Amino acid sequence: MGSLQFGDRHQGWIYLIIYPDQGGLTVHVRPLPRSTGSNTHTDFDALTGCLTRSAFVQAQRTLIFPHVLAILDLNLLKSVNTLRGHSGGDAHIRTVAHALREALPAGALICRWGGDEFVILTPGHD
């Protein structure tokens, strides 16, 4: 998936997440796939921009395997919420989601499975 440049034309819908980050704004822009036509705002988690559980389950049905499955649970999130408030916990979750998107290949599916849990499917054997 290429990035959109100023002046490029995009024939379809995009999904935006904008949140405050270190005195500025961080913006995640994701083109919505045209193939299904059924994507709604509920396919993506509002906090992280990752797939929701139901969208992940639907998307993985169309994958050609092998894929590697990873399950991440952010330990001690309750402590982050206690020390920094719920907005600090939300920022921590967004930071993890951003790091996952940056580190994983384009074909990976990243899902926020629950409050502090992520599930990832990435192409390959290891």
N, C-alpha and C positions, 0 to 999 in steps of 0.2 A: 504494500500500500504506500503510495507516494504522498508527499505532503502537499497541501494546497499553498500556492504562492499568490501574492497579491495580483489580481488581474486574471487568475485562472478561472475558468468556468466550471462549475460543478452542477451537473444536472441531477439534482436529488436533494434529499434532506441531510442535515448534519445535526449531530448531538453535541451540545456545549455544556461544559461544567466550568463555572467561574467561582473561585474562592480566594479570600485574602491569604497572602503568604508573605511573610517577612517584610511587611510594610508596602507591599505591592499586590498584584493580582496574579494568580496562576490560572491559565485557561487551557482546558483540554478540549480539542476539537476532534471529533470522530465522524467520518462520513458513515451514514447508515447504508448497509448493503441494499442494493436495488432488487436483488434476486427474489427475496421473499415477499416484499411489499407489506408484510404483516408486523414489522417492527414498530413498537410503540415506545413511549418514554419508560414503560415498565420493564423493558428488556435490559436497561442499564441502571445500576445502583446510583442513586442521586449523590451520594457522598464521594464515591471513588471513580465512577465512570466505568467500572468493571461490569461484566455481565451479572445479571441476577441469577439466582439458583434455577428458576424455571427456564430462562433463556439459555443458560449453560446446558441444562439437560437436553433441551431441544437441539442446540447446535452440535453437541457431541454425537448425536445420532447420525450426522452426515459425514463424520470424519472417516478418513481412510487410515487404518492403523498400520504400523505401530505408533503409539504415542506413549509418553511418559506422564504418569500421574504424580502430582505433588500436592500435599495438603499442608497448609501453614496455619498455625494457631499462634496469635500474638500473645505470648505469655505476659502476665502482669499488667494487662490493659487497665484493670481496675485501679492499680496503683498510679498509673499515669493520670487517670481521671481524678483520683483523689488529690494528687499533687498539682495538676495543671487545669483541673476542671474538665467538663465534658468537651469543651471546644479544643482543649489540648489533646484529649483522646482522639477526637475527630481528626485533628491535624496529623497525629501519629498514624492513623489508619490511612489517610490520604497520602502521606509520605511513603508508606510501604507500597501502596497501590501504584504510585508513580514509579518507584524503583523497580517494581516487577515489570511494568510496561516497558521501561527503558532497557532492562536486562534481557528480556525474553525475545525470541525470534517473532517475526510478524505473524506466523501461523499459529501461535500459542493462543489458547483460550484461557482467560483469567476471569475468575468468578469470585465475587464476595459471597461466600456461602452463608455466613451468619455474621453476627456482630463483629467478631475479631478473627474470623476464619476465612481463608482464601483457598480455592481449589484451582489447580492449573493443569491443563493438558497441553503438552508441547510435542511436536513431531519428533520422532527419533526413537532410539533404543536405550539411551542413557542420559 
